[in-house]
Amino acid sequence: MKDVFKGRDLLSIADFDRAELYFLLEHAEVMKEQRKNNNLKKSLLGKGVALIFEKPSTRTRLSFEIGVYLLGGHPVYLNPSEMQLGRGETIEDTGRVLSRYVDAIMIRTFEQETVERLARASSVPVINGLTDQEHPCQILADLMTIRELKGFSPAMKLAYLGDGNNVAHSLMLGCAIVGIDITLSCPPSYGPDSRILDRALGLASSSRVQVVEDPLEAVVGAEVVYTDVWVSMGQEDEEDRKARLKPYQVNRELLDGASPQAIVLHCLPAHRGEEITDEVIDGPQSAVWQQAENRLYAQMALLDLLLG
């Protein structure tokens, strides 16, 4: 199975099928155990990975930089303002040049088209570190965390509450692929992109994908309750979003409507008191910190399989 990954891109979580996602998650668990036992293999020894950040980051930058380093490779952080990309060089020319220097490129940017154009022009693997449309690396860590704590049992249900954003998009696709029922609860006009929803519905061969307005309806029977910030980067001037999304806050009352054994996930950063309360994110059902840690191992497994 390892051979099917080598040299590929990860532009969308839907670039991998169920068997491939299962294998990648198992590999991430092995690498997590290897690191804790100090016997991690240096599979990226002598390899360089370019990390392009057009959007600021904490977890994506740290997890990729440290992950590459732990595997023996050399991460190279690139800020567009310090590159020719920031002075008008095309993304295609950037990809052609970087492909001559490094063994993979991770990019965190705005448009999904930018990642796709970079991948077409590059001769090395390109990884989507986040766009306005998708966040596949985050969902690898999410699925890893769910697998560790709950397994992928038949008819498992995940409820996502809030804005139908890039995380919601990739989460829908990822759950559809691995067979988790997912219910998104969003206020009118804040739902997911209809094209992504249709794609998720097409991928859901053994699970259900649905969007509802009522957050209490969404969490009934849910074993995983997930939320994200209401105001994403670039939306800071849309203050009315907070008022519209207030009923979707993950608080104690709402969590009581889910399964008693439900875990809570949040991709961070959290705006405490908005989309989630202190009581929940710091409470016994929160798996948020394990989820954040797993960004490192999911991305290490991805890099190892694409390059190792």
C-alpha positions in Angstrom: 0.0 0.0 0.0 2.8 2.4 0.7 3.8 2.6 -2.9 0.5 4.1 -4.0 1.2 7.3 -2.1 4.7 8.1 -3.4 4.9 11.3 -5.4 1.2 12.2 -5.1 -0.4 15.5 -4.1 -2.9 16.2 -1.3 -5.1 19.0 -2.5 -8.4 17.7 -1.1 -9.1 15.0 1.5 -11.1 13.3 -1.3 -7.8 12.7 -3.1 -7.5 9.5 -1.0 -10.0 6.7 -0.9 -11.1 4.8 2.2 -8.4 2.1 2.1 -5.7 4.8 1.7 -7.0 7.0 4.5 -7.2 3.9 6.8 -3.6 3.0 5.9 -2.4 6.6 6.5 -4.1 6.8 9.9 -2.6 3.5 11.0 0.8 4.7 9.9 0.3 7.9 11.9 -0.5 5.9 15.0 2.7 3.8 14.5 4.8 6.9 14.1 3.3 8.4 17.2 4.3 5.4 19.2 7.7 5.3 17.6 8.4 8.9 18.6 7.3 8.3 22.2 9.7 5.3 22.3 12.5 7.2 20.7 12.8 4.9 17.7 11.4 7.1 14.9 13.1 6.4 11.5 14.7 9.3 9.7 12.9 8.7 6.4 13.3 12.2 5.1 17.1 12.4 5.6 18.6 14.6 3.0 15.2 15.9 1.8 13.9 19.5 1.8 10.3 20.6 2.2 9.2 24.2 1.3 6.5 25.7 3.5 4.7 28.6 1.8 2.5 30.6 4.2 0.2 33.3 2.6 -2.0 33.0 5.7 -0.6 33.1 9.3 -0.5 29.9 11.3 0.5 28.3 14.6 -0.4 24.6 14.4 0.2 24.1 10.7 3.6 25.8 10.7 4.8 24.1 13.9 3.6 20.6 13.0 5.1 20.7 9.6 8.4 22.3 10.6 8.9 19.9 13.6 7.5 16.9 11.6 10.0 17.4 8.8 12.8 17.9 11.3 11.9 14.8 13.3 12.0 12.7 10.2 15.5 14.0 9.4 14.5 16.5 6.6 15.0 20.2 6.3 11.9 22.5 6.4 12.2 25.9 4.6 9.7 28.5 5.7 8.8 30.9 2.9 6.8 34.1 3.4 5.5 35.4 0.0 6.5 39.0 1.0 10.1 37.7 1.0 9.8 35.8 -2.3 9.5 36.8 -5.9 5.9 35.4 -5.6 5.2 38.6 -3.7 6.6 40.7 -6.5 4.5 39.2 -9.3 6.2 35.9 -10.1 3.4 33.4 -11.1 2.6 30.5 -8.9 3.5 28.3 -11.8 7.0 29.6 -12.1 7.4 29.4 -8.3 6.4 25.7 -8.5 8.8 25.0 -11.4 11.7 26.6 -9.5 11.0 25.1 -6.1 10.7 21.6 -7.7 14.4 21.9 -8.6 15.4 22.6 -5.0 13.0 20.7 -2.7 11.3 17.4 -2.5 7.8 18.6 -1.5 5.9 21.9 -1.2 3.3 22.7 1.4 1.2 25.8 0.8 -1.3 27.7 3.1 -3.2 30.2 0.9 -6.5 31.6 0.0 -7.8 30.2 -3.3 -8.1 26.5 -3.9 -7.2 27.3 -7.5 -3.8 28.5 -6.3 -3.0 25.1 -4.8 -4.2 23.3 -7.9 -2.2 25.6 -10.3 0.9 25.0 -8.1 0.5 21.3 -8.2 0.1 21.2 -12.0 3.3 23.1 -12.5 5.4 21.3 -9.9 7.2 18.0 -10.3 7.2 17.2 -6.6 4.3 16.5 -4.2 2.2 19.6 -3.2 0.2 19.6 0.1 -2.7 21.8 0.8 -2.0 23.3 4.2 -5.3 25.3 4.1 -7.4 27.2 1.6 -10.7 29.0 1.9 -12.3 25.8 0.4 -10.6 23.0 2.2 -8.3 22.0 5.1 -7.4 18.3 4.5 -4.4 18.1 6.9 -6.7 19.2 9.7 -9.1 16.4 8.9 -6.4 13.8 8.9 -5.7 14.7 12.5 -9.4 14.8 13.3 -10.0 11.3 11.9 -6.9 10.1 13.7 -8.2 11.4 17.0 -11.7 9.9 16.5 -10.1 6.5 15.6 -7.9 6.6 18.7 -10.8 7.4 21.1 -13.9 6.0 19.5 -12.9 3.7 16.6 -14.8 3.9 13.3 -17.8 1.9 14.5 -20.8 1.4 12.1 -23.4 4.2 12.4 -21.1 6.5 14.3 -22.4 10.1 14.1 -20.5 13.4 14.1 -22.3 16.7 14.6 -20.6 19.9 13.3 -22.1 23.2 14.5 -21.4 26.7 13.2 -20.1 28.1 10.0 -20.0 25.9 6.9 -16.4 26.8 6.2 -13.3 25.0 4.8 -13.0 22.7 7.8 -16.7 21.8 7.5 -16.1 21.0 3.8 -13.1 18.7 4.4 -14.8 17.1 7.4 -17.9 16.3 5.3 -15.7 14.7 2.6 -13.5 12.8 5.1 -16.5 11.4 7.1 -18.2 10.3 3.9 -15.1 8.5 2.8 -14.4 6.6 6.0 -18.1 5.9 6.7 -19.0 8.2 9.6 -22.5 9.8 9.6 -22.1 13.6 9.7 -24.8 16.2 10.4 -23.9 19.9 9.8 -26.0 22.5 11.6 -25.6 26.0 10.2 -27.9 29.0 10.1 -29.5 29.9 6.8 -26.9 31.4 4.4 -24.0 30.0 6.4 -24.2 26.5 5.2 -21.5 24.6 3.2 -20.8 25.1 -0.5 -23.5 23.1 -2.4 -20.8 21.7 -4.7 -18.8 20.2 -1.8 -22.0 18.9 -0.2 -23.0 17.2 -3.5 -19.5 15.7 -3.7 -19.8 14.4 -0.1 -23.2 12.9 -0.8 -21.7 11.1 -3.8 -18.8 9.7 -1.7 -21.1 8.5 1.2 -21.6 4.9 0.2 -22.2 3.6 3.7 -22.9 6.7 5.7 -25.2 9.7 5.8 -24.4 13.3 5.1 -27.0 16.0 6.0 -27.4 19.6 6.8 -30.0 20.9 9.3 -30.8 24.2 10.9 -31.6 23.2 14.4 -28.4 22.6 16.5 -30.3 20.5 19.1 -31.5 18.2 16.4 -28.0 17.9 15.0 -26.4 16.6 18.2 -29.0 13.9 19.1 -27.0 10.6 19.3 -23.7 12.2 18.2 -20.6 10.6 19.6 -18.4 13.5 18.3 -19.4 17.1 18.6 -17.2 19.5 16.5 -17.0 23.3 16.1 -14.8 25.9 14.6 -14.4 29.7 14.8 -17.4 31.7 13.6 -15.2 34.5 12.1 -12.4 33.1 9.9 -9.4 35.0 8.6 -10.6 37.7 6.2 -14.1 37.9 7.7 -13.3 40.1 10.6 -15.5 42.9 9.4 -18.6 40.7 9.4 -19.7 41.2 13.0 -23.3 40.2 12.3 -22.0 36.6 11.9 -21.6 36.3 15.7 -25.2 37.2 16.3 -26.5 34.7 13.7 -24.2 31.9 14.9 -24.8 32.4 18.7 -27.4 29.6 18.9 -24.8 27.2 17.6 -22.4 27.6 20.5 -21.1 24.3 22.0 -22.0 24.7 25.6 -23.0 22.4 28.4 -26.7 22.5 27.6 -26.1 21.6 23.9 -23.6 18.9 24.8 -26.1 17.3 27.1 -28.2 16.5 24.0 -25.5 14.4 22.5 -24.4 10.9 23.5 -23.2 10.8 27.1 -19.9 9.4 25.9 -19.5 12.1 23.2 -16.1 13.7 22.6 -15.7 17.4 21.7 -13.3 18.5 18.9 -12.2 22.0 17.8 -9.5 22.6 15.2 -8.3 25.8 17.1 -7.7 28.6 17.6 -10.7 28.8 19.9 -12.6 32.0 20.6 -13.7 31.1 24.0 -17.2 32.3 24.9 -18.2 32.5 21.3 -18.3 29.1 19.5 -17.4 27.1 22.6 -17.4 27.7 26.3 -14.6 27.3 28.8 -16.6 24.6 30.6 -16.7 22.4 27.5 -13.2 23.0 26.0 -11.6 22.4 29.4 -14.0 19.7 30.4 -13.7 15.9 30.6 -15.2 15.3 27.2 -12.8 17.6 25.4 -10.3 15.9 23.1 -9.1 19.2 21.6 -5.5 19.0 22.9 -5.0 15.4 21.7 -6.5 16.5 18.4 -4.0 19.4 18.2 -1.1 17.0 19.0 -2.2 14.6 16.3 -1.6 17.3 13.6 2.1 16.5 14.0 1.7 12.7 13.6 -0.9 12.8 10.8 1.4 15.1 8.8 4.5 13.1 9.6 2.8 10.0 8.2 1.7 12.0 5.1 5.2 13.2 4.4 6.7 9.8 5.1 4.3 8.2 2.6 4.6 10.8 -0.1 8.4 11.1 0.1 9.9 8.3 2.3 
